């Protein structure tokens, strides 16, 4: 199951390694399509993602991802949309992906 999507290949690999450190089996997929961005329309369909191999580990995996995002937010000026999960730069008051208003 798709558990994490990123517009950065490196970030998908970071999350994959964090999950594997917790003995959660996963793999990065979509690297081939990511390389075709520009030839194909940009969007979640062409972004790399982390595929969870055992659906029973979903809750545990989401906890690891949430911890990563919280730590990332502390060291970043970006914010994550509460509706679609997309990362947005601090200067934007609405999500570029779904137009939801930024949290306060």
Secondary structure, DSSP 8 states (H G I E B T S, - for coil): -EEEE-S-HHHHHHHHHHHHHTT--EEEE-HHHHTTBTTB--SGGGS-EEEES-GGGHHHHHHHHHHHHHHHHHT-S-EE-TTT--EE-TT-SB-TTT--B---
